[in-house]
Amino acid sequence: MKKVIITLTLLTVTTLGIATAVWAEHGGPRDGKHHGKHHFGKMMFKKMDTDNDGAISVREHEAGLQKMLERRRAHFAKMDKDGDGFVTKKEAKDARKEMGDKRREHKKETMD
């Protein structure tokens, strides 16, 4: 379980690092440019800048990481059908199929 938590933490930190790099590459929220696209980094910055002051404090950064970690843990628990603290290849495959089925069902409902 410790290995899983460390892996999830590293994944979260990596994701946030990439998002921050993307945000920085596009000038951040202060330049007013959208480049005609929705940027993941800009979205992440906006979510983490909870006091809307145009900057992310250490506290906001850590709170954002904690929220991401909680979501990842919930996702892991949902995939771990037998609750043994491990996700097997079969459980991961079943979870991926279930998510795809739900996505297709939702898409079908919105198209009708």
Buried (B, 14 or more C-beta within 10 A) or exposed (E): EEEBEEEBBEEBEEBBEEBBEBBEEBEBBEEEEEEEEEBEBBEBBEBBBEEEEEEBEEEBBEBBBEEBBEEBEEBBEEBBBEEEEEBEEEBEEBBEEEEEEEEEEEEEEEEE
